[in-house]
Amino acid sequence: MVAGVRRPREECLADPGTIGTLSIGDIPIGTAEKRPLHAAQLWERWGTSAKRGLLPPLFDVQVLRITPRGLLLRGFQVDTSNRPTTAQHAQEWWAVPIEKPGTA
């Protein structure tokens, strides 16, 4: 999706994707309702002990489908490109497991 609008299938299939480490869980910041934010994040290793986000986090994430080929996640992405206002857009990620070189 781009800004909450579904991309054409052909465009999605042609997209090479982003390779990183997927994590799903609660993040330490909370909401006005004092509940933790459940989010999916895609990371890359940065240096020897740090990691940096590759994509904006996916908040209130749900796992919609798990298959042998991958899993489908749906949530909301926060868009701050029109500061000072922010917007939330529906977003989906198709996550495909990959093998590390030399583990096959």
C-alpha positions in Angstrom: 0.0 0.0 0.0 1.0 3.6 -0.5 -0.6 6.2 1.7 -3.3 3.6 2.5 -4.1 2.8 -1.1 -3.5 -0.7 -2.4 -0.8 -1.0 -5.1 -1.4 -2.9 -8.3 -0.4 -6.6 -8.1 2.2 -6.2 -10.9 3.9 -3.4 -9.1 4.1 -5.5 -5.9 5.5 -8.5 -7.7 8.2 -6.3 -9.4 9.3 -4.7 -6.1 12.5 -6.3 -4.9 11.5 -5.8 -1.3 13.6 -4.8 1.7 15.8 -7.4 3.5 16.1 -7.2 7.3 15.2 -8.8 10.6 11.5 -8.7 11.5 10.4 -8.2 15.1 6.9 -8.1 16.4 6.0 -7.0 19.9 5.3 -4.2 22.3 7.4 -1.1 22.1 8.2 0.9 25.2 6.2 4.1 24.4 2.5 4.0 25.2 -0.6 5.7 24.2 -2.9 8.2 25.8 -4.9 5.2 27.1 -1.7 4.0 28.9 -1.5 0.9 26.8 1.7 -0.3 25.1 1.9 -0.1 21.3 2.1 -3.4 19.5 4.2 -3.0 16.5 6.2 -4.7 13.7 9.6 -3.4 12.9 12.1 -4.3 10.2 15.8 -3.8 11.3 19.2 -4.0 9.9 22.4 -4.5 11.9 24.3 -1.2 12.2 27.8 -1.5 13.6 28.6 -4.2 16.1 25.8 -3.8 18.6 23.2 -1.4 17.3 20.3 -1.8 14.9 18.5 0.7 12.7 15.0 0.7 11.3 14.6 0.1 7.6 10.9 1.0 7.3 8.5 3.0 9.5 7.0 0.7 12.2 3.7 -0.9 11.6 1.5 -0.1 14.7 -1.5 -2.2 16.0 -0.1 -5.0 13.8 -2.1 -8.2 13.1 -0.8 -11.3 11.5 -3.4 -12.1 8.9 -2.0 -15.1 7.2 0.9 -17.6 7.7 1.9 -19.9 4.8 5.0 -21.9 4.0 6.0 -19.0 1.6 5.6 -16.2 4.2 3.3 -14.2 6.4 1.0 -11.2 5.8 0.9 -8.4 8.3 -1.5 -5.5 8.5 -1.4 -2.4 10.7 -1.0 1.4 10.5 1.9 3.5 9.5 2.3 7.0 10.8 3.1 9.6 8.1 4.8 12.8 9.3 5.7 14.1 5.9 3.2 17.0 6.2 4.5 18.3 9.5 3.2 19.7 11.8 0.2 17.4 11.0 0.5 13.6 11.0 -1.7 11.0 9.4 -2.2 7.2 9.8 -2.4 5.0 6.8 -3.3 1.4 6.5 -0.3 -0.7 5.5 0.4 -4.4 4.8 3.7 -6.2 4.6 4.3 -9.5 2.9 7.2 -11.0 4.8 9.2 -13.9 3.2 11.7 -15.9 5.1 15.1 -16.1 3.5 18.0 -18.4 4.2 21.3 -17.0 5.3 24.2 -17.7 2.9 25.8 -21.0 3.7 22.8 -22.5 5.7 21.1 -24.3 2.9 
